[in-house]
């Protein structure tokens, strides 16, 4: 799970530097589809898949917001 969290934060940060908010909806949907597919292929319990989906979605959002927040701090100084 830690690899998925780190990758999600990095992908979110890259998207935060490059795109507007509208990119997050398709990115989250794609991540959820990939996680569901992997979970079904590996026969992981549905509760574990749901937890992974929540964690990855949160990590994507955090990764997206951190560059925006850092940019705001740099502008205010």
N, C-alpha and C positions, 0 to 999 in steps of 0.2 A: 504494500500500500504506500510506503514512503516514496518509492520511485514514481508512482502515479501522482502523488502530491507535488513533488519537486517538478516533474514535467509539466503539470498543470499550472503551477505558479509561473514557470518560465514562459510557457505559451501565452498565458494571460498578460504577462509583462510585455512580450513582443507585440501582442495585439493592442495593448494600451498605448504603446509608442507609435503605432502605425495607423490605427483605424479609429472610427467613432464607435459609439455605443451599439449601433445596429449590428455589428459583427458578433456580439456576444450571443445572441439568440441562436444563430446557426451553429456557432462553435459549441455551445452547450448541448444542443440537440445531437450533433455529431459525436461528442464525447459520450453522451448517454447511450447512443446506439452502439458505439464500439464497446463500451463497458458491458452492456447487456449481451452482446454477441460473444464476447470473451467469457462472460460468466456462464452462458448457456453451453458453450463448447466444452469448458472445463468442468461443467456440472457443479458449480458453486451454489451454495444455498442462497435462496432469494433474499434473505435478510442481509446477507453479506454483500450481495450485489447492490441492494438499495443503499446500504451504508457507504459503499464505494462511490456510488453516484452522487450522494450528498456531499461527500468529502471532496471529490474532484470538482464538482460545480462550485463549491465554496472556494477552493483553491484557485480556480480560474478567475473568479470574481475578485479575489484578493490580489492576484497577480495583475489583473487589469487596473485596479484602483491605485496600487502603489506608485507606478510611474506618474500618474496624474497628480497624486498627492505630493510627490517629490518635486514635480514641476511647479506646483502651486507654492511650495515652500521657497523655491529658488526665486520666483517672481516677487514674493512678498519681502525678500531681504534686500 
